[in-house]
Amino acid sequence: MKRTICMILLCALLASLTACGEASTPVDTTSPTTTDTQPAGEEGAFAYREKLEIEFPDKNYEGREFRVLAQDAYERDIYVESETGEVLNDTIYARNQWLTEQYNVKITAVFEACDKIPNTITNSVLAGEDAYDMISNHAIFSGSLAIQNVLMNMFDVETIDFSYPWWSESILDSFSYKNTALLAPAELCLSVSEATQCLFFNADKAADYQITGLYDEVRGGTWTIDKLISYTKDVYVDLDGSTTADDTDFYGLGSKGGHAMFYWYAFGEKFVEITDEGIEPVLYNEKVVSFFDKILSYYNEPGVHWFKGSGSAVPQFADGNRLFAIGGFDDVEKYLRDMESEFGILPLPKLDEAQEAYHTMAGGAHSVIGIPKTVSDPEFVGLMIENLNYYSYKYVTPTYCNTALKSKYARDDDSMEMIDLILSSVVFDFGYLLDNWKGFAFIPQNMVESGSSDLASNYASRITSAQEWWNSVVEAFEND
Ligand SMILES: [Ca+2]
């Protein structure tokens, strides 16, 4: 059974996901250079993080290696080669130097393509080798590992403390089943922040449309889907005078079909419910129906531009052709550095004002960490992980937000406050990470992209296979 599930998972993933690099280069991350490791503090939204002080056990590991196997698409999750004068790079470098000096350890990393890591680690563990202390790999590709019986339950590692502030409640809810946590998104992996989704707005255009006080709406809890719809649904300008709606015209919202599921998370929902009895897909119900009514009709408005398949809606936003756009934090570094207009960052809206909090999701390519079952000293590994998390929480994530995510109009401190709010509201969902295109997580995308409105039959045709799929996942976990 396990093998079947894994093959299905892997085949589907290989067929559906972007390839993730080929290189497999061993790297020694330790440099003989010592540095002044504490970067200068940043005042503002993240100042509270620097105040956190945790006393970890005092240990001298006498040069022991901390051996990491990591996805090559996000090397800087684990390692940067040297100081370059670029603040984020140097903060990551300083983190590793700090760990090295604190414990007399040596971080060594091997980078591989994300689709190869599950096999590498499975073969290694099944051969009884204690070859790696930690893996750090693409979240969805790692899903197959969770059902291979090769990873350690992190709840059993005494030096990992899930009450530390970087382990969110959502991580515990979504990555554990019956007190077993085999994988987790960790603060030490910057890619988790980079994959975080948000809503960008063009501040200059917003002023033209008399849209003001957006940050105050967020703070006041009144930033809702109906507000977003009212600000965007009729915003359309035929820029080229072609009398047809082209990609290059001006729209209220830039998006893609794949974003439709984001609203489900933003409204505080998930695609599965984990109970003591098992994992149940969320069924066709009144809430689901009203969700689809709202999003499908919104995505048919003239002010919404969306496209099918993969890609980003942010380049056209960067060109000034969208009032709002949905994208990831990594889009800022990729596309918004040289944007002429001022832009701001907002959380995805709530369903209504009664909803208690904002929620967002992280795209599935970010790293999650796991500890191979064959590790002989899990306490050492846990201590390394938590120290890297600690330093990353205090310095690396705030530095990322204060440099990579900052608009060139540096006066925009509100954005930093929003970024902090968004990061602390990320929702992880078992029902997305292990969906394997058999559950319901991709129905919103399918419905938008197909233009179908027959939700009832869409659900009815899939419910049996969805339930079978989740039953098989449960079986695999319980036999682990
Ligand atoms: Ca046109």
Boltz pocket constraint, residues with backbone or C-beta under 6 A from the ligand:
constraints:
  - pocket:
      binder: B
      contacts: [[A, 237], [A, 238], [A, 239], [A, 240], [A, 241], [A, 242], [A, 243], [A, 244], [A, 245], [A, 246], [A, 249]]
      max_distance: 6.0
